Amino acid sequence: MPSQLVTALILSDSHGFLDPRVAELSRRCDIAVHAGDVMGGSVAGALQPRSGEVIAVREKNDVEHEWRVDNCSLLAGLPDRHLVDLPGGRLAVEHRQRIRDARGTHRRLRRNNRGAGAIAYGHTRERVCDTATDPWVPNPGTSGRVRTHGGPSCRMLTPPRRRWQVQEFCFGTAAGAPCTS
């Protein structure tokens, strides 16, 4: 990645459907990063970041018999974990299938990703952004329509000159309805 600021859209748990508002938001970002349970090439195709770069990781539902029939060839190239070099630091991306409690999971993620500036993960479908300790641990929630906890959501990561910023976007299911945690 070049040295200028790069805005990354972080999303997860689309389960074969990407909310159009999340897709629209991707157009405002330089890259899109999907933290697993994509379940369809149409999801990756709907993401249109400025650079065209879409990074995704595989999880338990990202297997051929679970994916929609569209573009299963993308599935073969999905790693279980990915490291993204961004201006200001490295973003580690994984899904984390075995989650017991957020505090323990965040400790484990931090221990396994030393040197990262942030660690994006999915699976729980609960929006959380743990910035109490470095590296930060954001979970964007669900970007599709299954178990959204009030509406589809995602996060935007902007690495400014001094400290990253993480902004949450949550779209209520009814017009104007806020998301709930």
Residue frames as a rotation matrix with the C-alpha (Angstrom) as fourth column:
MET 1
0.577 0.817 0.000 0.00
0.817 -0.577 0.000 0.00
0.000 0.000 -1.000 0.00
PRO 2
-0.034 -0.567 0.823 1.22
0.458 -0.741 -0.492 3.52
0.888 0.360 0.285 -0.75
SER 3
-0.754 -0.418 -0.506 2.10
0.624 -0.218 -0.750 5.90
0.203 -0.882 0.426 2.07
GLN 4
-0.681 0.563 0.469 -1.03
-0.472 -0.827 0.307 8.06
0.560 -0.012 0.828 1.74
LEU 5
-0.540 0.573 0.617 -4.09
-0.640 0.197 -0.743 7.49
-0.547 -0.796 0.260 3.91
VAL 6
-0.776 0.333 -0.535 -6.06
-0.210 0.663 0.718 4.39
0.594 0.670 -0.445 2.99
THR 7
-0.285 0.781 0.556 -9.64
-0.930 -0.084 -0.359 3.89
-0.234 -0.619 0.750 4.11
ALA 8
-0.917 -0.050 -0.396 -10.67
-0.154 0.959 0.237 0.26
0.368 0.279 -0.887 4.60
LEU 9
0.128 0.973 0.193 -14.24
-0.914 0.040 0.403 -1.00
0.384 -0.228 0.894 4.83
ILE 10
-0.926 -0.373 0.056 -14.39
-0.358 0.822 -0.443 -3.90
0.120 -0.430 -0.895 7.31
LEU 11
0.109 0.994 0.006 -17.35
-0.982 0.106 0.159 -6.27
0.157 -0.023 0.987 7.09
SER 12
-0.919 -0.367 0.141 -18.23
-0.389 0.902 -0.186 -9.84
-0.059 -0.226 -0.972 7.98
ASP 13
-0.723 0.611 0.323 -20.94
0.304 0.701 -0.645 -12.51
-0.620 -0.368 -0.693 8.00
SER 14
-0.619 0.494 -0.610 -22.73
-0.764 -0.559 0.323 -11.66
-0.181 0.667 0.723 4.77
HIS 15
-0.487 0.385 0.784 -23.96
0.032 0.905 -0.424 -15.25
-0.873 -0.181 -0.453 4.36
GLY 16
-0.535 0.161 0.829 -24.53
0.800 0.412 0.436 -14.84
-0.272 0.897 -0.349 0.63
PHE 17
0.462 0.704 0.540 -26.27
0.790 -0.603 0.110 -11.45
0.403 0.376 -0.834 0.76
LEU 18
-0.687 -0.672 -0.275 -24.68
0.726 -0.647 -0.232 -8.02
-0.022 -0.359 0.933 1.03
ASP 19
0.298 0.793 -0.531 -26.92
0.713 -0.555 -0.428 -5.20
-0.634 -0.251 -0.731 2.19
PRO 20
0.401 -0.110 0.910 -26.98
0.825 -0.388 -0.411 -2.58
0.398 0.915 -0.065 -0.61
ARG 21
0.958 -0.056 0.281 -26.16
-0.155 -0.926 0.343 0.22
0.241 -0.372 -0.896 1.87
VAL 22
0.504 -0.838 0.208 -22.96
0.023 0.254 0.967 -1.59
-0.863 -0.483 0.147 2.84
ALA 23
0.167 -0.400 0.901 -22.15
0.942 0.334 -0.027 -2.08
-0.290 0.854 0.433 -0.86
GLU 24
0.741 0.164 0.651 -22.69
0.422 -0.868 -0.262 1.65
0.522 0.469 -0.713 -1.47
LEU 25
0.903 -0.426 0.049 -20.42
-0.287 -0.516 0.807 2.54
-0.319 -0.743 -0.588 1.44
SER 26
0.374 -0.803 0.465 -17.64
0.595 0.592 0.543 0.41
-0.711 0.074 0.699 -0.10
ARG 27
0.490 -0.141 0.860 -17.45
0.793 -0.338 -0.507 2.92
0.362 0.931 -0.054 -2.97
ARG 28
0.880 -0.148 0.451 -16.20
-0.272 -0.936 0.224 5.55
0.389 -0.319 -0.864 -0.49
CYS 29
0.673 -0.632 0.384 -13.32
-0.251 0.293 0.923 3.31
-0.696 -0.717 0.038 0.65
ASP 30
0.033 -0.774 -0.632 -9.98
-0.992 -0.100 0.071 2.43
-0.118 0.625 -0.772 -0.89
ILE 31
-0.767 -0.241 -0.595 -10.18
-0.336 0.941 0.052 -1.30
0.547 0.239 -0.802 -0.05
ALA 32
0.395 0.870 0.297 -12.79
-0.835 0.206 0.510 -3.69
0.382 -0.449 0.808 1.33
VAL 33
-0.759 -0.646 -0.080 -11.90
-0.507 0.664 -0.549 -6.35
0.408 -0.376 -0.832 3.91
HIS 34
0.362 0.923 -0.126 -14.34
-0.699 0.359 0.618 -9.21
0.616 -0.136 0.776 4.59
ALA 35
-0.495 -0.601 0.627 -13.75
-0.867 0.300 -0.397 -11.20
0.051 -0.741 -0.670 7.80
GLY 36
-0.993 -0.119 0.016 -15.42
-0.118 0.993 0.031 -14.45
-0.020 0.029 -0.999 6.70
ASP 37
-0.368 0.874 0.318 -18.71
0.578 0.483 -0.658 -16.21
-0.728 -0.058 -0.683 6.01
VAL 38
-0.767 0.016 -0.642 -18.91
-0.468 -0.697 0.542 -14.54
-0.439 0.716 0.542 2.60
MET 39
-0.377 0.572 0.729 -20.87
0.273 0.821 -0.502 -17.43
-0.885 0.010 -0.465 1.06
GLY 40
0.564 0.574 0.593 -21.05
0.678 0.087 -0.729 -16.15
-0.470 0.814 -0.341 -2.49
GLY 41
-0.477 -0.778 0.408 -19.11
0.864 -0.329 0.381 -14.48
-0.162 0.535 0.829 -5.27
SER 42
0.180 0.620 0.763 -21.92
0.665 -0.649 0.370 -11.95
0.725 0.441 -0.529 -5.68
VAL 43
0.849 0.053 -0.525 -20.99
0.481 -0.487 0.729 -10.51
-0.217 -0.872 -0.439 -2.27
ALA 44
-0.114 -0.973 -0.201 -17.38
0.600 -0.229 0.767 -9.90
-0.792 -0.033 0.610 -3.33
GLY 45
-0.492 -0.044 0.870 -18.61
0.851 -0.235 0.469 -8.58
0.184 0.971 0.153 -6.68
ALA 46
0.573 0.788 0.226 -20.94
0.683 -0.611 0.400 -6.07
0.453 -0.075 -0.888 -5.01
LEU 47
0.531 -0.489 -0.692 -18.03
0.459 -0.520 0.720 -4.53
-0.712 -0.700 -0.051 -3.11
GLN 48
0.570 -0.267 0.777 -16.60
0.724 -0.283 -0.629 -1.76
0.387 0.921 0.032 -5.27
PRO 49
0.497 -0.450 -0.742 -13.81
0.461 -0.588 0.665 0.02
-0.735 -0.673 -0.084 -3.38
ARG 50
0.753 -0.174 -0.635 -11.88
-0.481 -0.804 -0.350 2.73
-0.449 0.569 -0.689 -5.25
SER 51
-0.278 -0.952 -0.132 -8.82
-0.844 0.176 0.507 0.51
-0.459 0.252 -0.852 -5.77
GLY 52
0.316 0.470 -0.824 -10.91
-0.772 0.633 0.065 -2.52
0.552 0.616 0.563 -6.70
GLU 53
-0.649 -0.663 -0.374 -9.08
-0.297 0.673 -0.677 -4.51
0.700 -0.329 -0.634 -3.99
VAL 54
0.509 0.778 0.367 -11.32
-0.762 0.210 0.613 -6.85
0.400 -0.592 0.700 -2.00
ILE 55
-0.675 -0.723 -0.145 -9.66
-0.491 0.588 -0.643 -8.99
0.550 -0.363 -0.752 0.66
ALA 56
0.465 0.853 0.238 -11.58
-0.799 0.288 0.528 -11.85
0.382 -0.436 0.815 2.28
VAL 57
-0.747 -0.605 0.275 -10.91
-0.665 0.672 -0.326 -14.78
0.013 -0.426 -0.905 4.57
ARG 58
-0.252 0.593 -0.765 -12.62
-0.266 0.718 0.644 -18.16
0.931 0.366 -0.024 4.64
GLU 59
-0.575 0.106 0.811 -14.66
-0.801 0.129 -0.584 -19.61
-0.166 -0.986 0.011 7.47
LYS 60
-0.720 0.178 0.671 -16.76
-0.041 0.954 -0.297 -22.70
-0.693 -0.241 -0.679 8.21
ASN 61
0.351 0.924 0.154 -19.61
0.198 0.088 -0.976 -21.68
-0.915 0.373 -0.152 5.86
ASP 62
0.380 -0.299 -0.876 -17.21
-0.840 -0.507 -0.192 -20.75
-0.387 0.809 -0.443 3.07
VAL 63
-0.597 -0.419 0.685 -17.22
-0.088 0.882 0.463 -24.22
-0.798 0.216 -0.563 1.55
GLU 64
-0.976 0.079 -0.202 -18.38
-0.207 -0.056 0.977 -25.20
0.066 0.995 0.071 -1.90
HIS 65
-0.557 0.816 -0.153 -21.68
0.695 0.560 0.451 -26.83
0.453 0.145 -0.879 -0.91
GLU 66
-0.037 0.540 -0.841 -22.66
0.834 -0.447 -0.323 -23.75
-0.550 -0.713 -0.434 1.17
TRP 67
-0.737 -0.311 -0.600 -21.72
0.003 -0.889 0.458 -21.10
-0.676 0.335 0.656 -1.39
ARG 68
0.464 0.830 -0.309 -24.27
-0.283 -0.192 -0.940 -19.77
-0.839 0.523 0.147 -3.78
VAL 69
0.581 -0.201 0.789 -23.69
0.662 0.681 -0.314 -21.09
-0.474 0.705 0.528 -7.30
ASP 70
0.969 -0.176 0.172 -22.15
-0.026 -0.768 -0.639 -17.77
0.245 0.615 -0.749 -8.38
ASN 71
0.443 -0.888 0.125 -18.41
-0.476 -0.351 -0.806 -17.85
0.760 0.298 -0.578 -8.90
CYS 72
0.994 -0.089 0.070 -17.25
-0.006 0.581 0.814 -20.67
-0.113 -0.809 0.576 -6.61
SER 73
0.447 -0.889 0.103 -13.78
0.635 0.234 -0.736 -20.22
0.631 0.394 0.669 -8.16
LEU 74
0.192 -0.342 0.920 -13.21
-0.462 -0.858 -0.223 -17.30
0.866 -0.382 -0.323 -5.75
LEU 75
0.898 0.285 0.336 -13.60
-0.424 0.348 0.836 -19.69
0.121 -0.893 0.433 -2.84
ALA 76
0.748 -0.634 -0.196 -10.41
0.592 0.771 -0.235 -21.61
0.300 0.060 0.952 -3.63
GLY 77
-0.081 -0.859 0.505 -8.27
0.435 -0.486 -0.758 -18.51
0.897 0.159 0.413 -3.10
LEU 78
0.562 0.355 0.747 -9.63
-0.424 -0.651 0.629 -17.50
0.710 -0.671 -0.215 0.30
PRO 79
-0.539 -0.772 -0.338 -7.12
-0.002 0.403 -0.915 -17.92
0.842 -0.492 -0.219 3.13
ASP 80
0.202 0.558 -0.805 -8.13
0.840 0.325 0.435 -18.66
0.504 -0.764 -0.403 6.74
ARG 81
0.490 -0.188 -0.851 -6.23
0.570 -0.670 0.476 -15.58
-0.660 -0.718 -0.221 7.88
HIS 82
0.389 -0.359 0.848 -4.84
0.773 -0.373 -0.513 -12.53
0.501 0.855 0.132 6.13
LEU 83
0.017 -0.448 -0.894 -2.46
0.701 -0.632 0.331 -9.71
-0.713 -0.632 0.303 7.04
VAL 84
0.584 0.250 0.772 -3.03
0.742 -0.549 -0.384 -6.37
0.328 0.798 -0.506 5.31
ASP 85
-0.438 -0.773 -0.458 -0.29
0.851 -0.522 0.066 -3.76
-0.290 -0.361 0.886 5.38
LEU 86
0.604 0.653 0.457 -1.81
0.716 -0.697 0.050 -0.30
0.351 0.297 -0.888 5.67
PRO 87
-0.252 -0.624 0.740 -0.26
0.061 -0.773 -0.631 3.08
0.966 -0.114 0.233 6.29
GLY 88
0.000 0.206 0.979 0.06
-0.886 -0.454 0.095 3.28
0.464 -0.867 0.183 10.06
GLY 89
-0.390 -0.211 0.896 0.21
-0.746 0.643 -0.173 -0.47
-0.540 -0.736 -0.408 10.70
ARG 90
-0.897 0.034 -0.440 -0.88
-0.237 0.804 0.546 -3.96
0.372 0.594 -0.713 9.87
LEU 91
-0.012 0.952 0.307 -4.49
-0.994 0.023 -0.111 -5.18
-0.112 -0.306 0.945 9.93
ALA 92
-0.976 -0.194 0.102 -4.90
-0.192 0.981 0.030 -8.86
-0.106 0.010 -0.994 10.80
VAL 93
-0.124 0.968 -0.217 -8.12
-0.987 -0.098 0.128 -10.44
0.103 0.230 0.968 9.52
GLU 94
-0.947 -0.048 -0.316 -9.65
-0.044 0.999 -0.020 -13.73
0.317 -0.004 -0.948 10.66
HIS 95
-0.129 0.992 -0.006 -13.05
-0.287 -0.031 0.957 -15.10
0.949 0.125 0.289 11.52
ARG 96
-0.831 -0.292 0.473 -12.54
-0.532 0.170 -0.829 -16.96
0.161 -0.941 -0.297 14.82
GLN 97
-0.195 0.776 -0.600 -14.94
-0.228 0.559 0.797 -19.87
0.954 0.292 0.068 14.80
ARG 98
0.063 0.182 -0.981 -14.44
0.788 0.594 0.161 -20.87
0.612 -0.784 -0.106 18.45
ILE 99
-0.536 -0.161 0.829 -15.51
-0.213 -0.924 -0.317 -17.94
0.817 -0.346 0.461 20.59
ARG 100
-0.291 0.407 -0.866 -16.44
0.853 0.521 -0.042 -18.30
0.434 -0.751 -0.498 24.23
ASP 101
0.581 0.430 -0.691 -16.30
0.691 -0.709 0.140 -14.77
-0.430 -0.559 -0.709 25.63
ALA 102
0.884 -0.180 0.431 -15.22
0.198 -0.690 -0.696 -11.46
0.423 0.701 -0.574 24.11
ARG 103
0.707 -0.648 0.283 -12.58
-0.685 -0.526 0.504 -10.69
-0.178 -0.551 -0.816 26.73
GLY 104
0.256 -0.607 0.752 -10.88
-0.056 0.767 0.639 -14.07
-0.965 -0.205 0.162 26.38
THR 105
0.613 0.032 0.789 -11.20
0.747 0.301 -0.593 -13.99
-0.257 0.953 0.161 22.61
HIS 106
0.934 -0.263 0.243 -9.66
-0.133 -0.885 -0.446 -10.53
0.332 0.384 -0.862 22.39
ARG 107
0.454 -0.806 0.379 -6.73
-0.648 -0.007 0.762 -11.62
-0.612 -0.591 -0.525 24.59
ARG 108
0.242 -0.313 0.918 -6.21
0.400 0.894 0.199 -14.66
-0.884 0.320 0.342 22.35
LEU 109
0.820 0.102 0.564 -6.44
0.569 -0.257 -0.781 -12.57
0.066 0.961 -0.269 19.17
ARG 110
0.833 -0.537 0.133 -3.90
-0.545 -0.838 0.031 -10.09
0.095 -0.099 -0.991 20.54
ARG 111
0.284 -0.743 0.606 -1.53
-0.407 0.479 0.778 -12.86
-0.868 -0.467 -0.166 21.62
ASN 112
0.224 -0.136 0.965 -1.73
0.631 0.775 -0.037 -14.54
-0.742 0.618 0.260 18.19
ASN 113
0.579 0.045 0.814 -1.33
0.746 -0.431 -0.507 -11.30
0.328 0.901 -0.284 16.21
ARG 114
0.363 -0.550 -0.752 1.55
0.509 -0.559 0.654 -9.50
-0.780 -0.621 0.077 17.89
GLY 115
-0.715 -0.698 -0.043 2.72
0.399 -0.457 0.795 -6.60
-0.575 0.552 0.605 15.80
ALA 116
-0.302 0.691 0.657 -0.69
0.841 -0.131 0.525 -5.89
0.449 0.711 -0.541 14.28
GLY 117
-0.966 0.050 0.253 -2.25
-0.126 -0.947 -0.295 -2.46
0.225 -0.317 0.922 14.75
ALA 118
-0.160 0.959 0.235 -5.77
-0.935 -0.071 -0.349 -3.89
-0.318 -0.275 0.907 14.60
ILE 119
-0.987 -0.051 0.153 -7.40
-0.018 0.977 0.211 -7.31
-0.160 0.206 -0.965 14.34
ALA 120
-0.284 0.930 -0.234 -10.73
-0.959 -0.275 0.069 -7.59
0.000 0.244 0.970 12.53
TYR 121
-0.996 0.028 0.079 -12.82
0.024 0.999 -0.046 -10.67
-0.080 -0.044 -0.996 13.17
GLY 122
-0.371 0.920 -0.128 -16.38
-0.707 -0.190 0.682 -11.89
0.603 0.344 0.720 12.63
HIS 123
-0.694 0.164 -0.701 -18.55
0.218 0.976 0.012 -14.85
0.686 -0.144 -0.713 13.65
THR 124
-0.793 0.390 -0.468 -20.31
0.520 0.034 -0.853 -13.40
-0.317 -0.920 -0.229 16.73
ARG 125
-0.232 0.671 0.704 -22.39
0.750 -0.338 0.569 -11.01
0.620 0.660 -0.425 14.59
GLU 126
0.686 0.405 -0.605 -22.18
0.712 -0.545 0.443 -8.56
-0.150 -0.734 -0.662 17.49
ARG 127
0.498 -0.475 0.725 -20.72
0.221 -0.739 -0.636 -5.16
0.838 0.477 -0.264 16.84
VAL 128
0.842 -0.334 -0.425 -17.81
0.402 -0.140 0.905 -4.44
-0.361 -0.932 0.016 19.14
CYS 129
0.517 -0.763 0.387 -14.70
0.157 -0.360 -0.920 -2.30
0.841 0.536 -0.066 18.92
ASP 130
0.834 -0.301 -0.462 -12.23
0.520 0.151 0.841 -2.96
-0.183 -0.942 0.282 21.72
THR 131
0.472 -0.674 0.569 -9.76
0.166 -0.566 -0.808 -0.06
0.866 0.476 -0.155 21.74
ALA 132
0.978 -0.045 0.203 -8.79
-0.208 -0.235 0.949 -0.37
0.006 -0.971 -0.239 25.41
THR 133
0.254 -0.916 0.310 -5.49
-0.099 0.294 0.951 -2.08
-0.962 -0.273 -0.016 24.53
ASP 134
0.233 -0.275 -0.933 -3.36
-0.969 -0.151 -0.198 -2.27
-0.086 0.950 -0.301 21.42
PRO 135
-0.990 0.114 0.083 -3.90
0.032 -0.392 0.919 -3.81
0.137 0.913 0.385 19.00
TRP 136
-0.417 0.909 0.000 -7.49
-0.828 -0.380 -0.411 -2.73
-0.374 -0.171 0.911 18.55
VAL 137
-0.934 0.190 0.304 -10.05
0.256 0.947 0.195 -5.48
-0.251 0.259 -0.933 17.98
PRO 138
-0.461 0.816 -0.349 -13.07
-0.797 -0.554 -0.240 -4.46
-0.389 0.168 0.906 15.87
ASN 139
-0.722 0.426 0.546 -15.91
0.545 0.835 0.070 -6.82
-0.426 0.348 -0.835 14.97
PRO 140
-0.959 0.269 -0.094 -18.13
-0.275 -0.789 0.550 -5.20
0.074 0.553 0.830 12.32
GLY 141
-0.217 0.926 0.308 -21.26
-0.456 0.182 -0.871 -7.26
-0.863 -0.330 0.383 13.01
THR 142
-0.188 0.286 0.940 -23.34
0.636 0.764 -0.105 -8.65
-0.748 0.578 -0.325 10.13
SER 143
-0.730 -0.138 -0.669 -23.30
-0.333 -0.783 0.525 -7.08
-0.596 0.606 0.526 6.66
GLY 144
-0.889 0.445 -0.107 -26.11
0.132 0.474 0.871 -9.26
0.438 0.760 -0.480 5.31
ARG 145
-0.205 0.911 0.358 -29.60
-0.697 -0.393 0.600 -10.00
0.687 -0.127 0.716 6.58
VAL 146
0.353 0.286 -0.891 -29.16
0.279 0.877 0.392 -12.95
0.893 -0.387 0.230 8.95
ARG 147
0.530 -0.069 -0.845 -29.07
0.847 0.096 0.523 -12.24
0.045 -0.993 0.109 12.73
THR 148
-0.022 -0.529 0.848 -28.17
0.515 -0.733 -0.444 -8.56
0.857 0.427 0.289 12.33
HIS 149
-0.302 -0.034 -0.953 -29.07
0.941 -0.173 -0.292 -7.49
-0.154 -0.984 0.084 15.89
GLY 150
0.160 0.520 -0.839 -31.15
0.379 -0.817 -0.434 -4.58
-0.912 -0.249 -0.327 14.63
GLY 151
0.928 0.167 -0.332 -29.71
-0.228 -0.450 -0.863 -4.02
-0.294 0.877 -0.380 11.18
PRO 152
0.651 -0.728 0.214 -26.75
0.707 0.479 -0.521 -4.71
0.277 0.490 0.826 8.90
SER 153
0.896 -0.395 -0.204 -23.50
-0.204 -0.773 0.601 -3.09
-0.395 -0.497 -0.772 9.90
CYS 154
0.529 -0.829 0.181 -19.85
0.706 0.312 -0.636 -2.57
0.471 0.464 0.750 9.01
ARG 155
0.605 -0.416 -0.679 -16.88
0.366 -0.612 0.701 -0.47
-0.707 -0.673 -0.218 10.10
MET 156
0.811 -0.432 0.395 -14.62
0.232 -0.383 -0.894 1.96
0.537 0.817 -0.210 8.32
LEU 157
0.517 -0.749 -0.415 -10.97
0.664 0.045 0.746 2.07
-0.540 -0.661 0.521 9.34
THR 158
0.847 -0.307 0.433 -8.99
0.105 -0.702 -0.704 5.19
0.520 0.642 -0.563 8.52
PRO 159
0.372 -0.781 -0.502 -5.31
0.917 0.223 0.332 5.21
-0.147 -0.584 0.799 9.44
PRO 160
0.969 -0.047 0.244 -4.45
0.007 -0.976 -0.216 8.88
0.248 0.211 -0.945 9.97
ARG 161
0.268 -0.954 0.137 -0.96
-0.315 -0.221 -0.923 10.16
0.911 0.204 -0.359 10.56
ARG 162
-0.458 -0.490 0.742 -1.00
-0.824 -0.078 -0.561 9.46
0.333 -0.868 -0.368 14.32
ARG 163
-0.759 0.283 0.586 -3.74
-0.236 0.719 -0.653 7.00
-0.607 -0.634 -0.479 15.30
TRP 164
-0.860 0.507 0.064 -6.26
0.320 0.437 0.841 4.91
0.398 0.743 -0.538 13.38
GLN 165
-0.595 0.790 0.149 -9.90
-0.727 -0.450 -0.519 5.85
-0.343 -0.418 0.842 13.55
VAL 166
-0.914 0.404 0.041 -12.72
0.393 0.857 0.333 3.29
0.100 0.320 -0.942 13.46
GLN 167
-0.645 0.761 -0.068 -16.19
-0.745 -0.646 -0.166 4.44
-0.170 -0.056 0.984 12.52
GLU 168
-0.743 0.471 0.476 -19.25
0.343 0.878 -0.334 2.21
-0.575 -0.085 -0.813 12.89
PHE 169
-0.659 0.647 -0.383 -22.04
-0.730 -0.429 0.532 2.17
0.179 0.630 0.755 10.31
CYS 170
-0.848 0.482 0.220 -25.26
0.325 0.801 -0.502 0.47
-0.419 -0.354 -0.836 11.30
PHE 171
-0.792 0.590 -0.155 -28.36
-0.478 -0.442 0.759 0.49
0.380 0.676 0.632 9.15
GLY 172
-0.526 0.683 0.506 -31.66
-0.454 0.278 -0.846 -0.12
-0.719 -0.675 0.164 10.92
THR 173
-0.790 0.238 0.566 -33.96
0.508 0.770 0.386 -2.60
-0.343 0.593 -0.729 9.23
ALA 174
0.368 0.908 0.200 -36.84
0.914 -0.314 -0.256 -0.09
-0.170 0.277 -0.946 9.05
ALA 175
0.124 -0.302 0.945 -36.47
0.540 -0.779 -0.319 3.39
0.833 0.550 0.066 7.60
GLY 176
0.098 -0.173 0.980 -34.75
-0.490 -0.866 -0.104 5.49
0.866 -0.470 -0.169 10.23
ALA 177
0.963 0.268 0.002 -34.69
-0.137 0.488 0.862 2.70
0.231 -0.830 0.507 12.84
PRO 178
0.194 -0.948 0.250 -31.43
-0.966 -0.230 -0.121 2.61
0.172 -0.218 -0.961 14.81
CYS 179
0.067 -0.271 -0.960 -29.48
-0.055 0.960 -0.275 -0.57
0.996 0.071 0.049 15.36
THR 180
0.712 0.141 0.688 -29.45
-0.686 -0.065 0.724 -2.05
0.147 -0.988 0.050 18.82
SER 181
-0.400 -0.899 -0.180 -26.68
-0.773 0.436 -0.461 -4.02
0.493 -0.045 -0.869 20.48
